[in-house]
Amino acid sequence: MIYCVEDDKSIRELVVYSLENTGFSAMGFENGEKLFDRLGETEELPELILLDIMMPGDDGLKVLRKLRSRARTKDVPVILLTARDTEFDKVTGLDSGADDYVTKPFGIMELISRIKAVLRRSTGADAEDGCDVYSAFGVALNTKKHKVTVDGDEVELTLKEFEVLRLLLKNRGAVITRDVLLEQIWGYDYGGETRTVDVHIRTLRRKLGEGGSIIKTVRGVGYRIED
């Protein structure tokens, strides 16, 4: 079941209709209050929540923070639907715990692709390579424990940030292009969306603190971790 929280009735109904015609079960809610009412009524959690940012009452970011602060819903994947296209707003959403964001107006097929990619990552459908721990210059990533530390101190990362770091550490010394990161981590290939990668790298570096310096930018190409 996928929940769509969107105050615009026409958009909400279109998304729910499209999801159900693509093989998903879906349910729409006009605001965060209705969402939490539903969560309180059922023991079954949604597989994913589509969450509009601009809503009356509690906006999407406040709703997202509430979801992440509760033990029961903290791991439910969330994709933000936003008319805001500034880097600041995207970083704010990612810092609040969003797994991805889609900028309005969006195409339904793109939205479906994003949903499938997030679900693959959240359910572990993408195969691991058998290695449990990757490390470089004080930064360590443990895939089994889903834990990242910098000089022994644990760092909280979103699922996408964790996967970006894992891919870079796994290929330590090699340059990973933005297109490869977009395809491997997000599961789709939209040329104009490589900015998504840059936003995640920015927040990842900041969260790693001094450890963030291990991620080097290769201008015009992508990123790498020095060998």
N, C-alpha and C positions, 0 to 999 in steps of 0.2 A: 504493500500500500504506500502510495506517495501522497503527501499532503501539500496542497498549494495554498499559501496564505497571501492573498492579494485583494486589496479593497476595490479595485476596478472589476466590476462584475463581468464585463465582456471579456476581459483578458483571462480572468479566473475560469470562466466557463469554457473558453477556447482551449486553455491549457489542459483542463480536466478531460475534456472531450478528446483531445489529441492523444493524451496519455492512454486513455482507455481504448482508443483505436489502434494503439501501438502495442497492446498486450499487457499494459500495466493496469493495476487497480488504483484509482485516484479519488481524492476527496478535497473539496475546496472550502476555505474559511475566509471570511472577510476581514478578520483582524486577529491579533495575538490573543485577545481574551477568548475568542471562540476556539482557537487552537488549544489553549490550555484547558478549557472546559472539556474538550474532546479527549485530551490526554488523561484527564482525571477520571473520565468515564470508562475507559477501556484499558485492559492490561496489555494489549497488543500495541507495540510501538511501530511507527511508520518506518519504512526502509530508508526514506529520504524526505526532507522537507524543502520545498521551494518557498523562499521567503522574500516578499517585496520589502524594500527599505522604506519607501515613502508611504506611510500609512497614518491615519488619524489615531490619536491615543498613543500607545507605545509604538514607536517606529520599529522597523525590522532589526536594527542593531540592538535595541533594548530587548526585544524578544529573543534574539540570538544569544545575548549574554545570559538571559534567564535560563535558556535551554542548556547552555554550557555550565551553568553553576549548579545544576541539579544532577545528582548521581544517576538518576534513571534515564535522562535524555542527553547527557554530556557527549555521548559517542554517536548520536544520530547524525548522519551526514546532512549538511545544509548547503544549498546553493542560493546565493542572494540574487534577486532580480532587481536591477537598479537602473534608474534613468540618469544617475550620476556617473560621469565618465572621467572624473579627475583621478589622478594617482592617489591623492590623499584619501579619497573616499574608498578606493579599492584597498589600500593598505589598512585603513580602519576596519573594514569588513574582515579582512584576513586575520588581523590581530585579534578580532573578537571571536575567532574560531570558525569562520566560514571555510568550507572545503573548496568552493569555487564561486565565481560570480558571472552573471550574464547581463550584458548591457542592453537596455531597451532602446529602440525596438529590436527584437530578436526574431530569428526564423525558428519555426517549430522544430525543423529537422536538426538545427544546431542545438537547440535546447535538449532534444531527445539524446543526441550524441553526448552532450555534457553529462546528462543524468546517467547514462550507461557507463561512462568512463568513471564517474565517482563511485557508482555501485560496484564496479569491478575492483577498484582499489580498496573500498571499505570492507568488502567480503573476502579479500585476499585471493581473488580469482586469478590474479597475475602471479605467475610462478616465481618463487624465490630461487636464487642460484645456489643455495646450500650453505652459504657463508653466514655465520651468526653475527660477527662483529667486524666493523670497518673502522679504521682510525687514521688520523693524520695530525701531527703537530698539536697534540693535546685534546683534539676533538674525537670522541668515540661514539659510534652508533651501534646499538645492539638490536638486531632485527627481531629476535625472539621475545625480548622484553619490551620492544618498541620504546627504547630509551636512548636519549642522547645526553652526553655529558661533555663539559668543557673544563679541563683540568680537574675532573672529579665532581664538579657541580652539575646537577641535572638541569637541563634546559627544556622548557615546554615548547613543543612545536605542533603545528597543525599537521594533519595527514599529508597534505601536499608538500609542505616544507620538509617533512621527514623523508618523503620519497625523492624529492629533488636532491637532498643531501646524500641519500643512499646511492643514487645513481652517479653522482659526482665522485663520491669516495670509492665506489666500486671500480670506476674508471680513472682512478688517481693518475695524474700525469697526462691524460688525454684530454683534448678539447672536445666538449660536448656542445653541439650547436643548439641554438634556440629551437629550431624546428624539431630536432631529435628529442629535446626535453619536452616540448609540447606534445609530441606524438606518444612518447613513452609514459609520461606522467599523467597527461590529461586524456590521452586516447583519441585525439582528433587532430586534424591538420587544417587550420585556417590561417593562411599566411599573415593576415592582418592582426592576428591575436598573439603574436610573439611577445607583445608588451606584457601579457599575463605572466610570462616567465620572468621578465625583468622585475616586476612588482614583487613576486615571490622571493627572488634572490635578494632584493633590498631588505625585506622583512626578515628573511633568514639570517642575513649578515648581522642585522641589528640584534636579533635575539641571541646569536652566538657570542656577542660582545667581542672581546679581543680575538676569539676563535674565528670570527667571521672573516678575518684577513686571509684565511687559507683559500677562500674562493676568489680566484683571479678572473677578471674580465679580459677576454680576448676580443679587442675592438672589432666590430663588424661581423663577428663569428659566433661567439657564445661564451662559455665559462669552463674553467678547469681548476683542479686542485693540484698544486705543485707536487712533484714527486720528490 
